[in-house]
Amino acid sequence: MTVRVSPRLEAMPRYEPGLTTAEVLARYGLSAAIRLASNESPFPPLPGVEAVLRNGLAGLNRYPDGPAAALRRALAERHGARPEQVVVGNGSCELILLAGQALLDPGATVVHAEPSFALYPHLAAASGAEAIAVPLAADDGHDLDAMAAAVDERTRLLVVCNPNNPTGVYRSAAEMERLVASLPEDLPVLVDEAYHDFVDCPDRSRVMSLARERPNLLVTRTFSKAHGLCGLRVGYAVGGEDLVAALDKVRQPFNTNALGQSAALESLGHTAELERRVRSIIQQRDAMADSLAERGRAFTTSRANFILVSSGTGPTADGSSVHEQLLRQGVIVRDGRALGCSGRLRVSIGTPEENAAFLAALDRVLEPEL
Ligand SMILES: Cc1ncc(COP(=O)(O)O)c(C=O)c1O
């Protein structure tokens, strides 16, 4: 007998996380592999975080601070916002899902781009709303005009991923401001800035400034990427007080854990070292782009900590995919096929040695494209 679950689950896409390092080692009989598949930081947590975590262990018999008040205050101060404009989540993924829960109902629509972050289709599927997935523009970035045109009276949420995952394309503050100005003032707009730290453009903080002023705007950020804390799951959103209150209402009372809260708070105090690490990742990303260009290999210019690279048009000589060939050589990148980008690979920026190992493996697998 089959147990009956909600029919909404039928529409829900399954998140395919890709192979773990242990799975790759076992499958291909390898003793080591490099992992450039999940847009993680190649650096360990910032100095001071380890000690804070060790100190926090003794208090784990107590529930964490439910509203994450200290972290909320620190984030509010960092962004020149009021604490009532900040909500902390179990990763920014949780806040994105909570936005869906708080804002969407059957009959509503949610507008997002495609291909974009794999979580967005869940928002409609989980709430019974309809997803309006707007194809990316020719440059692999959001087609903001088409997204604005897709909004109608049923639309209850519009999501922009900036820079976009999996393409890395950044839309400027001027383009984003124009989009927001063109939308109804009561339409909630969520701007997912998970990769904000890697945007080397002077206008990169302007959407956050706008979120302090516009009641319908919510910007999500995360400690998972530049701060290297994805294992602890801490993200946050800053924006209109009513939107923040709505997310606060639907979150579980103790949604972020005590260690994550204190690690994030500590991490915030190490700006100089964070900036040094971010600069080094940007430098590595640009060096990777130069190396790909030298090889005549097509890629999308990225402002994030990953690059989407062409894997050519067909299978390799023995019929396996380029992705699979790289796995066999112990190089784990993300197959674009799983991300709506067939014929491409999403490669996270790692250490200089890891990036060089990826390029060397790619050279062994592929002929030059020129
Ligand atoms: C665009 C985007 N948003 C949000 C996230 C989620 O980050 P987290 O839940 O770890 O904060 C990711 C993770 O890869 C992402 O790519």
PDBQT file of the ligand as one rigid body, heavy atoms in Angstrom, charges set to zero:
ROOT
HETATM    1  C1  LIG A 401      22.220  31.660  -5.502  1.00  0.00    +0.000 C 
HETATM    2  C2  LIG A 401      22.301  30.970  -4.183  1.00  0.00    +0.000 A 
HETATM    3  N1  LIG A 401      21.513  31.394  -3.198  1.00  0.00    +0.000 NA
HETATM    4  C3  LIG A 401      21.536  30.820  -1.999  1.00  0.00    +0.000 A 
HETATM    5  C4  LIG A 401      22.378  29.760  -1.745  1.00  0.00    +0.000 A 
HETATM    6  C5  LIG A 401      22.253  29.087  -0.436  1.00  0.00    +0.000 C 
HETATM    7  O1  LIG A 401      23.178  29.338   0.440  1.00  0.00    +0.000 OA
HETATM    8  P1  LIG A 401      23.020  28.984   1.978  1.00  0.00    +0.000 P 
HETATM    9  O2  LIG A 401      21.695  28.339   2.217  1.00  0.00    +0.000 OA
HETATM   10  O3  LIG A 401      24.148  28.081   2.254  1.00  0.00    +0.000 OA
HETATM   11  O4  LIG A 401      23.107  30.317   2.647  1.00  0.00    +0.000 OA
HETATM   12  C6  LIG A 401      23.233  29.282  -2.732  1.00  0.00    +0.000 A 
HETATM   13  C7  LIG A 401      24.102  28.142  -2.469  1.00  0.00    +0.000 C 
HETATM   14  O5  LIG A 401      24.792  27.614  -3.268  1.00  0.00    +0.000 OA
HETATM   15  C8  LIG A 401      23.184  29.908  -3.994  1.00  0.00    +0.000 A 
HETATM   16  O6  LIG A 401      23.939  29.476  -4.998  1.00  0.00    +0.000 OA
ENDROOT
TORSDOF 0
